[in-house]
Amino acid sequence: MRLRDAALDARCLRALIAKELAQIARDPSTFLIAFALPLLLLFLFGYAVSLDTTRTRIAVVVQDDSAPALRLAESYRRSPYFEVTMARSLASVRGMMVDGSARGVVVIPQGFGEGVKRRAPPPIQVITDGSQPNTASFVGTYAEGVRQSWAAAEGLGPAPAATGPPIALSPRFWFNPDLRSRYFLVPGSIAIVMTMIGTLLTALVVAREWERGTMEAMMATPISMAEFIASKVIPYFLLAMASMALCTLLAVFAFGVPFRGSILALLAVASAFLMPALGLGLFISASTKNQFVASQIALLTAFLPTFLLSGFIFEIGSMPLPIRIITYAVPARYLIPSLQTVFLAGDYWGLLLPNIGIMLGFGFLFFALSFRVTRRSLD
Amino acid sequence: MDGPVARADGIVKRFGTGAPALDGVAIAIAPGRITGLVGPDGAGKTTLIRLLAGLMAADAGTIEVLGRAPGDARDAIGYMPQRFGLYEDLTVQENLDLYAELRALPRSERAEVFGKLLEFTDLARFRSRLAGRLSGGMKQKLGLACALVKAPRLLLLDEPGVGVDPISRRELWAMVGDLKREGIGVLWSTAYLDEAEKCDCVYLLNAGKLLFEGPPAALTGRVDDRVIRISGFEERRRRFLTEALDRPEVIDGTIQGRSVRLLLREGASFQPPPHATVDLAPPRFEDGFVEILGGGPTGTSRLAERYRTIPETDRPVIEAKGLTKRFGDFTAAEDMRFEIPRGRIFGLLGPNGAGKSTTFKMLCGLLTPTAGTGAVAGFDLRSAAADARAQLGYMAQKFSLYGNLSVRQNLDFFAGAYELSRADAARAIDEALDVFELERVAGRDAGSLPLGFKQRLALACAVLHQPPVLFLDEPTSGVDPVMRREFWTHINGLVEKGVTVLVTTHFMDEAEYCDEVTLIYRAVQIATGTPDDLKADAATLAGLDDPTMEEAFIALIEEHDRAHGVRAEAA
């Protein structure tokens, strides 16, 4: 296993890949990870998990029959952020707060219309569910926002006392104009799926060869280490790309995620990411030689960083500096913005190419490490 | 005869800091011969084979295979690792195809080679079966076939015979005999010393050092006329062995059925007890090994001396009444029946996967029987499994103590697990450290100890609470014969005190220590009796003269198969 390590013989490689594919085809867990997991993730991120601020259920209690009070209540009803249940008394919505069918209550008090006439509207009351602090503060802020818009439309100064803002902000979000989290979560889940296949699955299958003693038998045949590694990399590369394609098709056609770039760019980005993912998987399995340890290390070094430190869920810009520095060592950090660019913006090669370059660099590093470890393995 | 196909000189190989795994070993493998690499576990056999296969580099010394470095001669080496190197999720044919491709067997020759190999291994009917679903013996044959696809000149077999049934093992020997006639140089490594006698030339390794090289007869020749068999005292043979081993003229002794077999010091003569019959016995490879190691331990067990005497009882101490275990439609053990009286050693004998462990686990209360009942020390397994467990000491196969706890911590743990009071525990642990000579290593991690100390510690932990019943799961397979003697000296001593012992083993030598054995084959008991009775039955059945336990087992299996139709193929 010395000088001939770099040699690649087509016949040996073909035989090894055929064996690998037969094993993949007979192993139900491979299919679970490659095809069932993407479906599950897309479903979760597409429907169940939403970081969006739309549609929180609240109740609006209108205790005043005046026109301004009804107009305010109508503003709440039309707000895209709330799903409103109208009520006449606080007592009648108490049950909704308890059972969670309402996350907040806006009370427009008696005499509200009178106050508006006198250009001094009494304060409205906003009751929130303190057991869910995030939602509570969200309800408070947005309820106030709706009231302010209403006040502006009524020609009232922003209550209670402040003067109108000198500059009116009218936010507009580019690339994801509706700020749908689904649009960036779904491409992000492609990163998760490719990490699972590239690193976790690869780590498991190579470690399995060690555990079952087949690695030893392989090493005693005339095959080179390069052939062995290639026979692991190529099938799982293809599997990961197939799974990526499945995710993309689902994202675009089932979830309506826009796809503004080209397929070429997507393939380039995904292939570049698979180099470090597969390289890390090989390195982990060759250094642990044990499926259990390999899976633990793969989860810790590949899955969790991809999940937490890649900008997939948590924005890197808002992380503390030391953690931000760590994110530079996470290959997925370069994949997520690239994927989001390809999906939501288009082929901006100026952004994609440096990311692709860095991912390939990580890939080279991991492959070099796995070669080193695999070669001296039986000692 | 040509020069050797492989040669190694002055090989040193170290792992980490401790003693080297191989220390100045030299070996030469001649073409057309079976060279045995024999030694207990941990002797360095696998390391030497891996060096010859070019899977590792030696720290010192030279290795040549067909005049080349081993890494450059891979196309001429067939190698079967310990677990056969098969892909269990590929079929028999796919495994063969893979190895044929990797070894660059031309397509035109393939049909002929596969045909020959499948016929040779008798696997033709199972071409499309997944390798993982073959029996142990068939896996071993397929492993051999895969190592043979491109007719190697050097065949390296790493413990091919371990744990497979004796019939498969005998077939394997016959197959390797054919290869030898084709001029292949075969290296066969084994921990079974009886296999050494079948080799043309033997290298005996112990703790990384070469103890002997040459034809096996040269080793047994050293103890010719010094091995005697004494019989005619029936029930007192264990006490007699103890006394004999304490005499200076006896350097080794074992129980063999109803007789006692002794190895005498060079030039010594032995005064037999009155009424006993003394015969000269043919020496075995093991006798020579023990002689080189300087003889076995003396006969008195310090453990037994301090052990309580287990009260007499008329009832059987261990009872199995039709114990049956099924997993789905697979029957792991069927209708196991035996009774073991107080102070006896009973053996469950059979190859891996035959159902020994299942029966054992049911008697320990670790598996609930599908049908049948059993009792240990009067406690029914179904209604009082926990009470039954409290009555037994259990020593598991291999090393099942906590490797990263110290010797003393392991003892502490087991004292706690057996609910000894603080004072009893302290006394029991001090005694154990003294009896098993473990004081010196009391603070060391159990995992870092040499095999012999590990084994003493395992036994010490199992008997801390002085149980009336001992369960031993392959207690001495793979350990060197001196360690094995030491172990059985303790067990024999305990049995004299009234302890009842149940042993499982696939190791025929261990069966000889038993008062009674039952042969388990494919989930059923095919014969039960004293080792001598079973051998006598086999002698009549197969017309053998003085068969070994293994030969007896084979004869009884064949008889069983005859009585139950052809040998079922679907194991």
Interface residues (C-beta under 8 A of the other chain):
Chain A: M1 R2 R11 C12 R14 A15 L16 A18 K19 A22 Q23 R26 D27 R212 G213 T214 E216 A217 M218 M219 A220 T221 P222 I223 L378 D379
Chain B: R50 A53 G54 L55 M56 A57 G71 R74 D75 I77 Y79 M80 P81 Q82 R83 F84 G85 L86 Y87 E88 D89 L90 E94 D97 L98 Y99 E101 L102 R103 A104 C146
